[in-house]
Amino acid sequence: MRKALITGIAGFAGGHLAESLIEAGWEVAGIERHGAVLDHPVFLLDRVKVEECDILAARELGRVIGEFQPDAIFHLAGTTHIPMAQSDPQMAFETNIKGSLNILDATAASAPSARLILVSSAEVYGKSRPEEMPLTEDRPLRPASIYGLTKLCAEETAFYYARTRGLDAVVLRPFNHIGPGQRPRFVSASFALQIARIEKGLQPPVLEVGNLDPARDFTDARDMVRGYRLAVGKCDSGSVYNICSGRAYPIREILDRLLKLSDLEIEVRPSAERTRATDVPIFRGDHSRFTAATGWRPEYGIDDTLKAILDYWRGRVKLNRGKSRG
């Protein structure tokens, strides 16, 4: 049985990845900071060992990796919310850059034969122009946010360790991924939670929205983490790969598709508090390099994904009357 260690296992993608690996026959352990909320269903299976360990605690990190001796390490931990990183650059740099450096160093020292999958972000491409779509791995990297900058720094650190320490490292650049369990500060989850609350009579039939014009490349999280798993055995060390659907959906279309899944008449109301400035009208990736290496293609259609998200929030609202993580 192969052994996988996931940093940030309590997070949205971490829980889905753990389930995917368990289904594929892996032994799975995870690292999560003290006090993290472990509410993904995988933790009910009692099949994942979770170590409380901050990725900024280098010595403790080395101990955990050395004791578990994983065949693969998936580095997902870090600050993922762009506005949060923008409001606290010091925290974002500390977590996303120093934390990644600690993971790389601990892997090289304590589990040098392990394959390390560093999960970066398509945010490293920054403010790409519509005529540059779809984005391939060879496009210029022009981060337009603190978050994107920190992920680019983490990528370069991984490549440095691959070149100088012989670390078996692969960098993945996921585009937007959505699915059950994502926090409602992200757009599709926000829409779905509001619909679920309206259906239960917990708020008026008014759904507040931000900017609906941008188009983004959405992939089901279950497809995304299947890609992470495939990267272990099929991608080239020291290389970078996009994972995405290859199709851009306007936010307005995501909302319309979700509204069609409800029988209620719901008013859509713009909210200044939910509107975020953006200079990127469309953001779409090209996954051909990753598909050539692994055979991966998305399996979940957008309507299947949105129904799963809405059903998840309907269940959460039914259980706790709409209380949720932020």
N, C-alpha and C positions, 0 to 999 in steps of 0.2 A: 504494500500500500504506500503510495507516494504521500509526502507530507507537505502541507502548504501553511505558511504563516501570513496572515493578513493584518497590516496595520490599519487602524481606523475601522475595525470590524463592526463597530456599533453603528456606523453610518449607513446611509441609504444604499450606496453601491456595495459596501462591505458585507451587509447582510445577504444581498442577492448573490454576491460572489461565493459566500460560504455555502449557500444552498446549492449552487451550481457545482461546486467542487465536491460536496458530499454526495450528490447524485451521481457524479462521475467516479466515485469510489476513493476519493482522497481522504486522508486524515487531516483535519483542519484545526488550527489554533489561531488565536487572534491577540492583538495588542490594542488596548484602549486606555485612555487616560482615566484617572480616578474620577468617579462620579458620572461617567458617561451613561446615557440612558440606553439600555439594551432592550429595545422593544420590537425588534424584527422577529417574525415567527420562528426563524431558525434557532433562536435561543431557547425555544420551548422543547426542542428535540433532544436536549441534553447530549449533544454530540460535538460540541465545540468547546474547547478549553480557552477561556479568555484570561489573559494576564493583564493586570492593571500596571501599566508602564507608560510613562510619558516619553514621547520620542525625543524630547530635549534632554532626557536623562541618559547620557551616552553609556555610562558603565552598566546601568541596569538593563539597557537595551542589548548590550553585548552579551550579558548573562542569559537573557531570555532566548536569544537567537542561538547561542552556543549550546544551551541545554536541549532545545527542541530539535536542532539540526534539520531544518527544512530542506526539501528538494527545490522548493520555489518560495520566493517571498514577493508578495504583492503589496506595494507601498501606496496606500490610498489615504493615509492620515494627513491631516493638514486643514488649513482654512480654505473653504470652498465657496463661501458666499462673497461675491464681488463687492457689494456695497460695504460689507463688514471689513474686508481687507482695505478698501479705499479709505475708510474712516480711521483705521488703526494700522498704518504701514509698518510700524515697529513690530507689532504682533504678527503680521502676515510674513514679514521677512524672517523673524525668529522661527516661526512654525514651519513654513514651507521651504525655506532654504536651509537653515541650520538643522531642522528636523530631518530633512532628506539627506544632508551630509552625514548625520549620525547614523542613519539607516545604511547608507552605502559603506561607511567606514566599519560599522559593526559586522556587516555581511562579509566584507573582504577579510576581516580579522577572524571571525568566529564560524562562518559557514562559506568558505571560499568557493566551494563547488556548486553552491545554490544558484539558480537562475533568478535574477531580480527583475521584476516587472515594475518599472516606475510609471505610474499613471499621471501623466501631465494634463494638458488641456488645450483645446483648440484656441483658447484665449491668447496663446502665444502669437497667433497670426495678427491680432489687433484689428485696426481699422482698414480692412481690405476693401477694395472697390468692387462694385457689382461686376465689372468687366473681368475681374480676376477670378470669378467663380467658375467651376468649383475649385476649392483650395486643395492643392496637392502638397505633399511634404516638402517640395522644393520651393514653395512660395516664400517671399521675404517674410521675416519674423519682425513684426512691429508692434509689440505689446502696447495697448492703449489703456491699461489699468494696472494698478499695483499687483493685483492677483496674477495677471498674465505675465508680468515681469518676474514675479517670484517663481512661477512655473518654468519659465525659460531658464532662469538661473539653476533650478533643480535639474533640468535636462542637461545643461552643459556640465554640471558636476557629475552626473551619471556617465556621460561620454568620457570625461576626464578619467574616472575610475576604470572604465573599460579599457582605455588606452594605456594607462600607466600602471594599473594594479592587476590587469587581466580579469577584471570582474565580468561575469556573464550577465550583462545588463541590456534590457530592451526598454525603449521608451515608447509609450502609447499616447496618442493625442485624441482622446474622446471628444466628440462634439456633444451638444445637449443630449442628455439621456433622462428619460422620465419613466415613471411607473409607480406601482403601489409602494407606499412607505416613504415617499419623498416629502420633505417638509413643506408646509403651505406658504413659505416665503418664496417658493418657486412657482412659476406662472400656472402650469396645468394643475398642480396640487391646490393652489389658491382658488382657482375657478371651481374645481371639484368639491372642495370643502364648503364653499359658499352655497353651491347647489344642494349639497346634502343637508346643510343646516336649514335652508329654505324649505326643503321637502318635509323636514320634521317640525316646521313651524318655529324654529329657534331664531329666525331673523326675517325681516320683511322680504317680499319677493323682488329684491333689488340686488343685483350683482355688481360690485364695484370693480372697475378695471383700470389699468394704466394704458400705455400706448399699444394699440392693437395692430399697427401697420408693419412693424419689422417681421421678417420671415426668418425662421431658424431651422436648422437641421436637427430634427428630433429622432432619437432611436430608443426603442424599448430597453429598459435597464437589463432585462433578462437576456436580450440579444447582446448587449454591451458586455456583460460579465462573461458570457460564453466566449466572446472574443478574447477577453483577458486570459481565460483558461487555455484557449487554443494557442495563444502567443508563447506559452511555456515551451512547447515542443516544436513549434514550426517557424518561429521568427529568427532572424539573424541577430546575433549579439552585436551590440554597438550601433544598432539601427533604430529608426523611428518610423512609426506607422500611424496613420489616421484610422479611427474607427467611427463610422457615421452611417446614416441611411443613404446619403447622396441626394436627398430631396429636401427642399426648404418649404416649410409650412408657415404661412402668415399666422401670427398670433390670433387674428380675427377668425381664421378657419378653425383653429384649435378650440376656441370658445364656441363657435357655432356647432361643431361636432359634439361637444359636451352637452350643450343645451338641448340638442335633439334626443339625447338619452334620457331626458326628463319629460314628464307629462305636464309640468306646470308652465304657466306663462310667467316669464321672468324678465324684468326690466334690466337693461344693461346701462350702467351709469358710470361715466368717466370720473376718476378720482385723482386729484393732483398729488395726493400722498402716495399713490401707487404708480405714478408716472416717473420713469427714469429716462434721463437724456440719453440719446443714442445717435451716433453718426453712421451707423452701419445698417442700411435698410434690408440687406439680405446677407445671410451667412450660410454657406453650403459647402460641404466637404466632398472629397473624392477618396473612396476606400479601396481603389483598385490595387494599390500596392499590398495592402493587408489581405485582400481577397486572393491575390496571386500566391501569397505565401501560405495561407491557411485554408483556403476554400470557403471562408466565412462569408455569409450573406445574411441580412436581416430576415427573420422568420415571422415576426409579429407585425401585423398591419397596424396603422395608426388608430383605427377604430377599436381594435382589440385592446390596444394599450390604454386608450382613454376610458373604455368601459371598465377595465381593471382598476384604474385610478379612482373612478367614481364609486365603484363598488367598495373599494377599500375605505373611502371616506364615509360612505353610508354606514359601513360596519362600525367605524370609530365613533361616529355621531350617535349611533344607536346604543353603544356601550357606555359612553361617558358624556353624552349630550354636547359633543362638539369640542371638548377640551382636547388640546393637542400641543405637540411641541411647536416652537416658533420657527 
